[in-house]
């Protein structure tokens, strides 16, 4: 098995913010959500080398709750955004169910 290991942010071993984008790009609301969060990051003054955006529709780095914990510990803050639940069409994702069974303490 092989995998690619990246620093949490360019040139550093710890990042200020991880944005986890859980809104599929093919969803009509994607642009609205992406704009809201990227504008918010800009408003608080974070430079591009202080945060990372993880887009779950293009990569799935988490297999276990420990994967979440190890990744989240590399950042001061993690914000995971997704579409609001609307019944059967937007259930809690398997990824969120996986992390909810883990224990994340800092």
N, C-alpha and C positions, 0 to 999 in steps of 0.2 A: 504494500500500500504506500502511496506517496501523497503528499499534500504540500501546499504552498503556505508558508508562514510569513505574515506581514506584520510590521510594527503597528500598534494601534493608530498612530498618526505619523505622518512623514517625519523622520528624523528623531523620534522620541519613543521612550518605552512606556509612557503613560499619557493618556489624552484627557482633555477636560470633558468632552461630550461624545456620546455615541447615539446617533439617531438611527433607530431601526424602523425602516419604511416597510410596513406590511400592507400597503395598498397597491394592488396589482396595476401595472402600467396600462392595461387595457380597460380599466374602470374609468368611467366618465369623471369621477371625483378625484382622480389621481393628481391632476395638475393643481387643483385647489388645495389639497392637503400638502403637497410638496412645497408650494409657494408659501403657505402659512408657516410651515416649520423652517424653511430656509430663510425667509424674511425675519423670523424671530431670532434665529441664530445671528444674523447680521445686526439686528437691533441691539443685542446685548454685547456686541463688539468682539465676538470670537473670530480669530483669524483662521484661515483655511487649514493651517497646520496644527490646530488645537482640537479639531473634531473630525469625526468620520461618519459617513452615511452608509448604512448597510441596507441594501435593497433586497428584500427576501424573495422577490419574484425573479431575480437573476442569480441568486446564490442561496444555498442552504447550509450554513456552516455548523449548525447545531444538531447534534444527534442525541445528546443526553443532557440531563440537568447540569452535570459537571461542565459541559462545554459552555453553557450559559454563564455559569459562575466564573469560570476562568476568563472568559471574554469580558464580562461586566466588571471584573476587578481591575481591568486595565484602564478604566475610565472613572472620573469623578461622578458623572451623572449619565444615566441611560434613559432615553425617552423612546418608547416603543409606540408608534402610532399606527392605527388601523381603522377600517371603516366601523362606524357604530353598528352594533348588532341590530338586525331587523328580523328576528325570528329565524326560521329555517334556512333562509338564503345566506346568512352570515353567522355560522356557528363559531364557537371558539376554536381557533386553529389547533392542529395537533402540536405545533411548536409551543404555543402558550400552555397547553395542557401538560406538556413535558416539563416545562420550567416550573409550573405550579406545584409539581410533586417534589421538586428539589428544595434545598434549603439555601437561601442566599443571605448570608449575614456578613456584615463588614465591621 
